[in-house]
Structures are given as structure tokens and as C-alpha cells.
Amino acid sequence: MSIVNLLAALVLPVLFALPADLELEARRAEATLLNRTIDLRGLRVWRPRTAVWQSQAPGPARLMVLHLWSVDCPPCVAEFPMLREITRGFARTAPEVRFVYASETLEEDRLIGFVNQHVKSMPQADVYQAADERLRNGLQTRTQPLTLLLDRNFVVRQAFVGSLAARRNELVDAIERLLKTAPSHRQEPR
């Protein structure tokens, strides 16, 4: 076998990986996340009025949209305008949906700068920092961005692995569908 043929056999499949293969892998990862209970105790919330991080896990909500991201993740940064639009829409139509944006960026100055630029104007959205590895260890994935729809008991009911750019409608539809089946605040969690 010639060196050209050998290189072609080894390199070309990697260079030209079919998007369908990558999509299939993402869907498999999403399936493994379903029905997991997520431990959010390692999160710190940003309090802009006092300009401090406070160790506090988000409380339960009828439906929580947990979005994991980093300022070093280009797809994460690129999808924030779309997420801002979705957050604003649900703030008007379904205030019982809680949006939690949990960053894995550890450099606080960079994170706060990004939050002030992109997230500050998002109603009903809280910004958290994943201060320890508890959340990632529980998820058993390093993929960013990662968006999880959690019920009142912090159980994953829908997962979106990777960028939401091409899946905006799917995300909105999933939130609306899960809201229809989620117990109201007056009902006790199971």
C-alpha cells in the first residue's frame, strides 16, 4: 500500500466525518442523560446588586432550563442572542419556567464581563458558576453547550447536547410540551 493510500485511509474519514454520524452520537449522549437526577449543590449564583458570588443551588421550578456553557466555547457564545430571545418569550408567556445559565468559566473577571454584556438583560434568568466538578461528574459528559430540561425534582426530561443553533424550534417545542405535563406549583413534587 502506498503512503498516499495509507494517509487517505487514515485521515480522510476523520476529516470528512459525516454530520449524520456526529448527530447520531449527540442523540445517544442525550438519551443517556434522560431520567438522571441532577445535583446542583456545587453551583454559585451571581448577585449583580451586591457584586458577589453566593453558594446557592437553584431551587425547584415547575420546569427548569439548565444551560451549561463557557466563555471559551464559540457555539455557546454564538447562541446567546437566540437564548435571550427564548428566555424573554417565556418570561412573558410562562413565568413558571426558570432559566439557569451555569458557566464552567472559572476566571471570574471574564465571566462577569460576559454576563454583563450578554446575560444581564435576560429576564427570569439566573447566572451560576459551576464552582466544583460535582455537576460535570454527575452528568458524565464534557460537551458544551449542554441544555437540560429538568422537572421539579431536578430529573432530566429532555437533553440537548451541543449547539442549539439549528434546534431552536425543537427546544421551544420541548419546553411547551413539558409545561403541559408538569405539575403546577400548588401540587407537591413526587
TANORKA-V624473 format. One record per residue. N is the residue number from 1. SS is DSSP state (a for helix, b for strand, c for the rest). PSI is psi in radians with two decimals (NA if undefined). Layout:
n:N ss:SS psi:PSI
n:N ss:SS psi:PSI
This chain:
n:1 ss:c psi:2.32
n:2 ss:c psi:2.80
n:3 ss:a psi:-0.62
n:4 ss:a psi:-0.80
n:5 ss:a psi:-0.67
n:6 ss:a psi:-0.81
n:7 ss:a psi:-0.73
n:8 ss:a psi:-0.72
n:9 ss:a psi:-0.57
n:10 ss:a psi:-0.68
n:11 ss:a psi:-0.73
n:12 ss:a psi:-0.74
n:13 ss:a psi:-0.56
n:14 ss:a psi:-0.78
n:15 ss:a psi:-0.62
n:16 ss:c psi:0.72
n:17 ss:c psi:2.30
n:18 ss:c psi:2.33
n:19 ss:a psi:-0.55
n:20 ss:a psi:-0.65
n:21 ss:a psi:-0.75
n:22 ss:a psi:-0.69
n:23 ss:a psi:-0.72
n:24 ss:a psi:-0.74
n:25 ss:a psi:-0.71
n:26 ss:a psi:-0.73
n:27 ss:a psi:-0.63
n:28 ss:a psi:-0.75
n:29 ss:a psi:-0.70
n:30 ss:a psi:-0.73
n:31 ss:a psi:-0.61
n:32 ss:a psi:-0.37
n:33 ss:a psi:-0.37
n:34 ss:c psi:2.46
n:35 ss:c psi:0.21
n:36 ss:c psi:2.47
n:37 ss:b psi:2.24
n:38 ss:c psi:2.28
n:39 ss:c psi:1.96
n:40 ss:c psi:0.20
n:41 ss:c psi:-0.31
n:42 ss:c psi:0.18
n:43 ss:b psi:2.63
n:44 ss:b psi:2.32
n:45 ss:b psi:2.51
n:46 ss:b psi:2.20
n:47 ss:b psi:1.68
n:48 ss:c psi:-0.54
n:49 ss:c psi:-0.64
n:50 ss:c psi:-0.09
n:51 ss:c psi:0.82
n:52 ss:b psi:2.69
n:53 ss:b psi:2.39
n:54 ss:b psi:2.24
n:55 ss:b psi:1.93
n:56 ss:c psi:2.13
n:57 ss:c psi:2.58
n:58 ss:c psi:2.46
n:59 ss:c psi:2.95
n:60 ss:c psi:2.67
n:61 ss:c psi:2.82
n:62 ss:c psi:-0.73
n:63 ss:b psi:2.25
n:64 ss:b psi:2.34
n:65 ss:b psi:1.89
n:66 ss:b psi:2.02
n:67 ss:b psi:2.05
n:68 ss:b psi:2.30
n:69 ss:b psi:3.11
n:70 ss:c psi:2.63
n:71 ss:c psi:-0.29
n:72 ss:c psi:0.11
n:73 ss:c psi:1.82
n:74 ss:a psi:-0.76
n:75 ss:a psi:-0.57
n:76 ss:a psi:-0.85
n:77 ss:a psi:-0.74
n:78 ss:a psi:-0.53
n:79 ss:c psi:-0.05
n:80 ss:a psi:-0.70
n:81 ss:a psi:-0.70
n:82 ss:a psi:-0.74
n:83 ss:a psi:-0.64
n:84 ss:a psi:-0.76
n:85 ss:a psi:-0.78
n:86 ss:a psi:-0.77
n:87 ss:a psi:-0.80
n:88 ss:a psi:-0.72
n:89 ss:a psi:-0.78
n:90 ss:a psi:-0.44
n:91 ss:a psi:-0.60
n:92 ss:a psi:-0.71
n:93 ss:a psi:-0.43
n:94 ss:c psi:1.31
n:95 ss:c psi:-0.20
n:96 ss:c psi:-0.10
n:97 ss:b psi:2.24
n:98 ss:b psi:2.22
n:99 ss:b psi:2.16
n:100 ss:b psi:2.06
n:101 ss:b psi:1.87
n:102 ss:b psi:2.00
n:103 ss:b psi:2.53
n:104 ss:c psi:0.18
n:105 ss:c psi:2.14
n:106 ss:c psi:-0.41
n:107 ss:c psi:1.85
n:108 ss:a psi:-0.67
n:109 ss:a psi:-0.77
n:110 ss:a psi:-0.73
n:111 ss:a psi:-0.80
n:112 ss:a psi:-0.69
n:113 ss:a psi:-0.76
n:114 ss:a psi:-0.76
n:115 ss:a psi:-0.80
n:116 ss:a psi:-0.56
n:117 ss:a psi:-0.69
n:118 ss:a psi:-0.57
n:119 ss:a psi:-0.42
n:120 ss:c psi:-0.63
n:121 ss:c psi:0.27
n:122 ss:c psi:1.93
n:123 ss:c psi:2.65
n:124 ss:c psi:0.53
n:125 ss:b psi:2.26
n:126 ss:b psi:2.45
n:127 ss:b psi:2.23
n:128 ss:b psi:2.79
n:129 ss:b psi:2.27
n:130 ss:b psi:1.60
n:131 ss:c psi:-0.30
n:132 ss:c psi:-3.12
n:133 ss:c psi:0.04
n:134 ss:a psi:-0.82
n:135 ss:a psi:-0.88
n:136 ss:a psi:-0.69
n:137 ss:a psi:-0.67
n:138 ss:a psi:-0.60
n:139 ss:a psi:-0.48
n:140 ss:c psi:0.72
n:141 ss:c psi:2.65
n:142 ss:c psi:0.10
n:143 ss:c psi:2.39
n:144 ss:c psi:2.51
n:145 ss:c psi:2.85
n:146 ss:b psi:2.21
n:147 ss:b psi:2.21
n:148 ss:b psi:2.40
n:149 ss:b psi:2.05
n:150 ss:b psi:2.50
n:151 ss:c psi:-3.06
n:152 ss:c psi:-0.42
n:153 ss:c psi:0.22
n:154 ss:c psi:0.54
n:155 ss:b psi:2.33
n:156 ss:b psi:2.11
n:157 ss:b psi:-0.35
n:158 ss:b psi:2.49
n:159 ss:b psi:2.51
n:160 ss:b psi:1.89
n:161 ss:b psi:2.19
n:162 ss:c psi:-2.96
n:163 ss:c psi:2.51
n:164 ss:c psi:-0.02
n:165 ss:c psi:-0.78
n:166 ss:c psi:0.07
n:167 ss:c psi:0.37
n:168 ss:a psi:-0.91
n:169 ss:a psi:-0.64
n:170 ss:a psi:-0.71
n:171 ss:a psi:-0.86
n:172 ss:a psi:-0.77
n:173 ss:a psi:-0.71
n:174 ss:a psi:-0.73
n:175 ss:a psi:-0.83
n:176 ss:a psi:-0.73
n:177 ss:a psi:-0.79
n:178 ss:a psi:-0.54
n:179 ss:a psi:-0.63
n:180 ss:a psi:-0.52
n:181 ss:a psi:-0.19
n:182 ss:c psi:2.46
n:183 ss:c psi:2.61
n:184 ss:c psi:2.99
n:185 ss:c psi:-0.47
n:186 ss:c psi:-0.40
n:187 ss:c psi:2.52
n:188 ss:c psi:2.49
n:189 ss:c psi:2.65
n:190 ss:c psi:NA
